[in-house]
């Protein structure tokens, strides 16, 4: 049987729905005659995988570059392959990011960062993965690049804009970067950053400050002092004044808020909580959102910002306590010994 007869028989079987038999005949034809355009054209529709169909179309165009019908079909196949590959990469990137979050919950930042980097290799437009890289990377240049990429992907996300500004602030203020590393518990990285800054000190005063930080961190390392997150310290300090105020109000109402509710005294409790929070914020050095929202500052708050926070905090804390004092004085004016009979 000649090759042309084999091709015609394969076409008949393909039209009759006997695809496997037709494909086998055509494979025999192209094996003996790789330049058979008709056989490759029919194979492009009979082979199973998209990759094999693309190969068949490319062989047709190699034989006959003017075959526009096959060229259009090849473009469609390539678009389909790209879409499938992108979908597969997106799924793999999502899986990698979920694993990264799991490692982060177990405080394994290095593994989380490695998986986040793999995620953006699979899917370069993965905003959440870029944000995670920016937050975890010890390299400030990589942080800025990651945040800028996240910003490009979603300019409306306020988080990416905020962290990008913070990263640029730290780049312009290397001393603030070392202090930030210490506050997040990365003492070794902070120590190395201080040592590097010591060699670049602009004057003796700056060198002396940096040297003190190095000595202090080395002592902390030697004594194996446990790291306490600034957020935990702020939470603990915030409830000192509210607990005192709550106790005083209970005494003021005779330990019986139902009989003597004194609503105006209880309304002072949220005011005291807010004031106590501002006092704690001014006391504990931390990179808090308050500094950025209220004072447009990046870092742990300037001396002016902390002074304002402390001043407002003391006012809000003392005002309700002054109200208790006034309430006590008012009661003393009406107090009689012995008490009047009913």
C-alpha positions as CSV (number, residue, x, y, z in Angstrom):
1,X,0.0,0.0,0.0
2,X,1.4,3.4,-1.0
3,X,1.7,6.3,1.4
4,X,-1.1,8.2,-0.4
5,X,-3.4,5.2,0.0
6,X,-2.5,5.0,3.7
7,X,-3.3,8.6,4.2
8,X,-6.7,8.3,2.4
9,X,-7.6,5.2,4.5
10,X,-6.6,7.0,7.6
11,X,-8.8,10.0,6.7
12,X,-11.7,7.6,6.0
13,X,-11.3,6.0,9.4
14,X,-11.0,9.3,11.1
15,X,-14.3,10.5,9.6
16,X,-15.8,7.2,10.7
17,X,-14.8,7.9,14.3
18,X,-12.0,5.3,14.4
19,X,-9.5,7.8,15.6
20,X,-6.9,5.4,17.1
21,X,-6.6,3.4,13.9
22,X,-6.4,6.6,11.8
23,X,-3.7,8.0,14.0
24,X,-1.6,4.8,13.9
25,X,-1.7,4.8,10.1
26,X,-0.7,8.4,9.9
27,X,2.2,7.9,12.3
28,X,3.5,5.2,10.0
29,X,3.3,7.6,7.1
30,X,5.2,10.4,8.8
31,X,7.8,8.0,10.0
32,X,8.6,6.9,6.5
33,X,7.9,10.4,5.0
34,X,8.4,13.3,7.4
35,X,7.6,15.8,4.7
36,X,4.0,14.5,4.2
37,X,2.0,17.7,4.9
38,X,-1.4,16.1,4.7
39,X,-0.5,13.4,7.2
40,X,0.8,16.0,9.7
41,X,-2.3,18.1,9.2
42,X,-4.6,15.2,10.1
43,X,-2.4,14.2,13.0
44,X,-2.7,17.7,14.5
45,X,-6.3,16.8,15.2
46,X,-5.9,13.2,16.1
47,X,-3.1,13.2,18.7
48,X,-4.3,13.5,22.3
49,X,-2.0,16.1,24.1
50,X,-1.8,19.8,23.3
51,X,2.0,19.5,23.0
52,X,1.7,16.8,20.3
53,X,-0.8,18.8,18.4
54,X,1.5,21.9,18.5
55,X,4.4,19.7,17.2
56,X,2.2,18.4,14.3
57,X,1.2,22.0,13.4
58,X,4.8,23.2,13.5
59,X,5.8,20.4,11.2
60,X,3.1,21.4,8.7
61,X,4.3,25.0,8.7
62,X,7.9,23.8,8.3
63,X,6.8,22.0,5.2
64,X,4.4,24.7,4.0
65,X,4.8,28.1,5.7
66,X,1.8,29.4,3.6
67,X,-0.7,27.1,5.3
68,X,-2.7,29.9,7.1
69,X,-5.4,27.5,8.4
70,X,-2.8,25.5,10.4
71,X,-1.1,28.7,11.5
72,X,-4.4,30.0,13.0
73,X,-4.9,26.6,14.7
74,X,-1.4,26.6,16.1
75,X,-2.0,30.1,17.6
76,X,-5.1,28.8,19.3
77,X,-3.3,25.8,20.6
78,X,-0.4,27.9,22.0
79,X,-2.9,30.3,23.7
80,X,-4.7,27.3,25.2
81,X,-1.3,25.9,26.4
82,X,-0.3,29.2,27.9
83,X,-3.7,29.5,29.7
84,X,-3.4,26.0,31.1
85,X,0.1,26.5,32.2
86,X,-0.8,29.8,33.9
87,X,-3.7,28.1,35.7
88,X,-1.4,25.3,36.8
89,X,1.3,27.7,38.1
90,X,-1.4,29.7,39.9
91,X,-2.6,26.6,41.7
92,X,1.0,25.6,42.6
93,X,1.8,29.1,43.8
94,X,-1.3,29.2,46.0
95,X,-0.2,25.9,47.5
96,X,3.3,27.2,48.2
97,X,1.9,30.3,49.8
98,X,-0.4,28.2,52.1
99,X,2.7,26.2,53.2
100,X,4.6,29.4,53.8
101,X,1.8,30.7,56.1
102,X,2.0,27.4,58.0
103,X,5.7,27.8,58.5
104,X,5.2,31.4,59.6
105,X,2.6,30.3,62.2
106,X,5.4,28.0,63.6
107,X,7.8,30.9,63.7
108,X,9.9,29.5,60.9
109,X,10.4,32.7,58.9
110,X,13.2,31.4,56.8
111,X,11.2,28.5,55.4
112,X,8.2,30.8,54.9
113,X,10.3,33.3,52.9
114,X,11.8,30.5,50.8
115,X,8.4,29.2,49.8
116,X,7.1,32.7,49.1
117,X,9.9,33.2,46.7
118,X,9.1,29.9,45.0
119,X,5.4,31.1,44.8
120,X,6.3,34.2,42.8
121,X,8.5,32.2,40.5
122,X,5.5,30.1,39.6
123,X,3.1,33.1,39.5
124,X,4.8,36.5,39.1
125,X,1.6,38.4,39.6
126,X,0.8,36.9,43.1
127,X,0.4,40.1,45.2
128,X,0.0,38.3,48.5
129,X,3.2,36.4,48.0
130,X,5.1,39.6,47.1
131,X,3.8,41.2,50.3
132,X,5.0,38.3,52.4
133,X,8.5,38.5,50.8
134,X,8.6,42.2,51.6
135,X,7.7,41.5,55.2
136,X,10.1,38.6,55.8
137,X,13.1,39.4,53.7
138,X,16.2,40.6,55.7
139,X,17.4,42.4,52.6
140,X,16.1,45.9,52.4
141,X,16.5,46.1,48.7
142,X,14.5,42.9,48.2
143,X,11.8,44.3,50.5
144,X,11.5,47.5,48.5
145,X,11.4,45.6,45.2
146,X,8.7,43.2,46.6
147,X,6.5,46.0,47.9
148,X,6.9,47.9,44.7
149,X,5.8,44.9,42.7
150,X,2.8,44.4,45.0
151,X,2.0,48.1,44.5
152,X,2.1,47.7,40.7
153,X,-0.3,44.8,40.9
154,X,-2.8,46.5,43.2
155,X,-2.3,50.3,43.5
156,X,-5.5,50.5,45.6
157,X,-4.2,48.4,48.4
158,X,-3.3,50.7,51.3
159,X,-1.1,48.1,52.9
160,X,1.4,47.9,50.1
161,X,1.7,51.7,50.0
162,X,2.3,51.9,53.7
163,X,4.9,49.1,54.0
164,X,6.7,50.5,50.9
165,X,7.0,53.9,52.5
166,X,8.3,52.2,55.7
167,X,10.9,50.2,53.7
168,X,12.1,53.3,51.9
169,X,12.3,55.1,55.3
170,X,14.4,52.4,56.7
171,X,16.7,52.5,53.7
172,X,17.2,56.2,54.2
173,X,17.7,55.7,58.0
174,X,19.9,52.7,58.5
175,X,20.0,53.3,62.3
176,X,16.2,53.0,62.4
177,X,16.6,49.7,60.5
178,X,18.9,48.3,63.2
179,X,16.5,49.4,65.9
180,X,13.6,47.8,64.1
181,X,15.4,44.5,63.9
182,X,15.9,44.6,67.6
183,X,12.3,45.4,68.3
184,X,11.1,42.4,66.3
185,X,13.4,40.1,68.2
186,X,16.1,39.6,65.5
187,X,18.9,40.4,67.9
188,X,21.7,38.8,65.9
189,X,20.7,40.7,62.7
190,X,20.4,43.9,64.8
191,X,23.8,43.3,66.3
192,X,25.4,42.8,62.9
193,X,23.6,46.0,61.6
194,X,25.0,48.0,64.5
195,X,28.5,46.7,63.9
196,X,28.3,47.7,60.3
197,X,27.0,51.1,61.2
198,X,29.8,51.6,63.7
199,X,32.3,51.6,60.9
200,X,30.3,54.3,59.1
201,X,29.6,56.6,62.0
202,X,29.7,60.2,61.0
203,X,30.9,61.5,64.4
204,X,32.1,60.4,67.8
205,X,28.7,61.0,69.4
206,X,27.0,58.7,66.9
207,X,29.7,56.1,67.3
208,X,29.3,56.2,71.1
209,X,25.5,55.6,70.8
210,X,26.0,52.7,68.4
211,X,28.7,51.2,70.6
212,X,26.4,51.3,73.6
213,X,23.8,49.4,71.6
214,X,26.3,46.8,70.6
215,X,27.4,46.2,74.2
216,X,23.8,46.1,75.4
217,X,22.8,43.5,72.7
218,X,25.8,41.4,73.5
219,X,24.9,41.4,77.1
220,X,21.3,40.4,76.3
221,X,22.6,37.5,74.1
222,X,25.0,36.3,76.8
223,X,22.2,36.5,79.5
224,X,19.7,34.8,77.1
225,X,17.1,37.4,77.7
226,X,13.7,36.3,76.3
227,X,12.3,38.5,73.6
228,X,8.9,40.2,74.4
229,X,7.1,41.7,71.4
230,X,6.3,45.4,71.8
231,X,2.6,44.7,71.1
232,X,2.5,42.5,74.1
233,X,4.1,45.2,76.3
234,X,1.6,47.8,75.0
235,X,-1.4,45.5,75.8
236,X,-0.2,44.8,79.3
237,X,0.6,48.5,80.1
238,X,-2.7,49.6,78.6
239,X,-4.8,47.9,81.2
240,X,-3.0,49.2,84.3
241,X,-4.9,52.5,84.6
242,X,-8.3,51.1,83.5
243,X,-8.1,48.5,86.3
244,X,-7.3,51.2,88.8
245,X,-10.2,53.3,87.6
246,X,-12.6,50.4,87.6
247,X,-11.7,49.6,91.2
248,X,-12.2,53.2,92.3
249,X,-15.6,53.4,90.6
250,X,-16.7,50.2,92.3
251,X,-15.7,51.7,95.7
252,X,-17.4,54.9,94.8
253,X,-20.7,53.2,94.1
254,X,-20.4,51.1,97.3
255,X,-19.6,47.9,95.5
256,X,-23.2,47.9,94.3
257,X,-23.5,49.3,90.7
258,X,-27.1,48.2,90.5
259,X,-28.4,50.2,93.4
260,X,-26.2,53.2,92.7
261,X,-25.3,53.0,88.9
262,X,-23.5,56.3,88.5
263,X,-23.5,56.0,84.8
264,X,-21.4,59.2,84.3
265,X,-18.6,57.5,86.2
266,X,-18.7,54.3,84.1
267,X,-18.6,56.4,80.9
268,X,-15.1,57.5,81.9
269,X,-13.8,53.9,81.6
270,X,-13.4,53.9,77.8
271,X,-11.8,57.3,78.1
272,X,-9.2,55.9,80.5
273,X,-8.6,52.9,78.3
274,X,-7.8,55.2,75.3
275,X,-5.6,57.4,77.4
276,X,-3.8,54.5,78.9
277,X,-3.2,53.1,75.4
278,X,-1.6,56.4,74.3
279,X,0.6,56.4,77.4
280,X,1.7,52.8,76.7
281,X,2.4,53.7,73.1
282,X,4.5,56.7,74.1
283,X,6.5,54.5,76.5
284,X,7.1,51.4,74.4
285,X,9.1,52.0,71.2
286,X,7.2,50.2,68.5
287,X,6.4,50.7,64.8
288,X,2.8,51.4,65.3
289,X,0.1,52.5,62.8
290,X,-0.8,55.4,65.1
291,X,2.5,57.2,64.2
292,X,1.7,57.0,60.5
293,X,-2.0,57.8,60.7
294,X,-1.9,60.7,63.1
295,X,1.6,62.1,62.6
296,X,2.5,60.9,59.1
297,X,5.7,59.4,60.5
298,X,7.4,56.1,59.7
299,X,9.2,54.4,62.5
300,X,8.6,54.3,66.2
301,X,7.5,57.9,66.6
302,X,9.6,61.1,66.9
303,X,10.2,62.8,70.2
304,X,7.5,65.3,69.4
305,X,4.9,62.6,68.4
306,X,5.6,60.6,71.6
307,X,5.4,63.8,73.7
308,X,2.0,64.6,72.2
309,X,0.7,61.1,72.7
310,X,1.9,61.1,76.3
311,X,0.3,64.5,76.9
312,X,-3.1,63.5,75.5
313,X,-2.9,60.2,77.3
314,X,-2.4,61.8,80.7
315,X,-5.2,64.2,80.0
316,X,-7.6,61.3,79.1
317,X,-6.5,59.2,82.1
318,X,-6.7,62.0,84.7
319,X,-9.9,63.6,83.6
320,X,-12.2,60.7,84.7
321,X,-10.2,60.3,87.9
322,X,-10.8,64.0,88.6
323,X,-14.5,63.3,88.0
324,X,-14.4,60.7,90.8
325,X,-12.8,63.2,93.1
326,X,-15.5,65.8,92.3
327,X,-18.2,63.2,92.9
328,X,-16.7,62.3,96.2
329,X,-16.5,65.9,97.3
330,X,-20.2,66.4,96.3
331,X,-21.1,63.4,98.4
332,X,-19.2,64.7,101.4
333,X,-21.2,68.0,101.3
334,X,-24.4,66.0,101.7
335,X,-23.0,63.6,104.2
336,X,-24.4,63.8,107.7
337,X,-23.6,62.1,111.0
338,X,-25.8,60.4,112.1
339,X,-27.5,59.8,108.8
340,X,-31.1,61.2,108.6
341,X,-33.9,58.9,109.6
342,X,-36.3,57.7,107.0
